[in-house]
């Protein structure tokens, strides 16, 4: 009979998530995690097969923490703009978790659809909100989400890495300008031509 776990999986994941949030993913080792739990690394490997499994669960937990921010946007109008604000707020308050979720290499990702699939419920909710509020088709709603997510991601990355700081007004203005510009372009029917590389430039 295998030894009984001294800590539950949930307790270990929560402690690991706190280490990642405070010190970064590179600091999340079995020794560091055991020390934070006040024990050796042995109880970790009673509950988990290896640290790869722990890291996978930590990413899921970090995504869950991010989705708490995303759900707050439902209390605001316009909802979609507030989703962007909340994403950047997450970068400000949890820069290392932002980097864990959005700035770690994903060898399996080849295009934006792969990225979209890894964004969790927030991405699906965003597209649904855009469709509802701006009367767009699913394809155009997803295109608008794509462009604005990339823009918002870049702002968050600058903040999470300490490259730039922006005031709340600057963030609001940047998000508004990009959103309105892309919405007008999509509704004009010209968005597709802007995303297609001319033959002579290929």
Secondary structure, DSSP 8 states (H G I E B T S, - for coil): -----SS-HHHHHHHHHHHHHHH-GGG--HHHHHHHHTS-SHHHHHHSS-HHHHHHHHHHHHHHHHHHHHHHGGGSSSHHHHHHHHHHHHHHH-HHHHHHHHSS--TT--SHHHHHHTSTHHHHHHHHHHHHHHT--HHHHHHHHHHHHHHHHHHHHHHHTTS----HHHHHHHHHHHHHHHHHHHHHT-HHHHSS--GGG-
